[in-house]
Amino acid sequence: MKSSLLRVILTATVLTTASLVVSTTHAFELQTLDDERTNLNNYVGNGQWSVVMLWGENCKACEEQKPLLEAFHKKYKDSRAHAIGVSIDGIENIDYIRKNIAHHGTSYTNLAVLTDVFFDQFEQTTGKRYIKTPTYILYAPDGSIAGVRSGKLQFELLEQILKEE
């Protein structure tokens, strides 16, 4: 009982949620870096926690967080969690996105939004309006959304959630 209460408190601390969305009916339609259409549901809910970082080209906080997200991904990808990057710069900037990912040497999956539908999809999926980058969406192992947060994420607290689960 104490462990599950601690997990709830930590989740609330790490990810501020206006509403908890437990359905994966709505999801982001995205594009891979290989120019194929895909859906975020293909990457979450496979028995692991999924940390999705929405990032943008001119986002200094995103650039600061990418090495932390990479370290988190490398540490947990074979066990309890993995990371996914989603560029809000859209498929029309796919060449920039590819260069940015190559520059950072990220090993986690990165995708690009379809800019014409992104904001509506974000609101339908999370129940919140999109505010800024970076924005994080935490998906539970069953694919339900456990939380949404705009701004920098404290990865130490996220790791504590994984340890308490």
Protein Blocks (a to p, Z undefined) as FASTA:
>chain_A
ZZmmmmmmmmmmmmccfbdcfbfkbccddddfkopacdfklmgonopacddddddfklmk
lmmmmmmmmmmmmmmmmmmbccddddfkbjmlmmmmmmmmmmnopabdcddddfklmmmm
mmmmnopacfbdcddddddfkopafbdcedjddfklmmmmmmmZZ
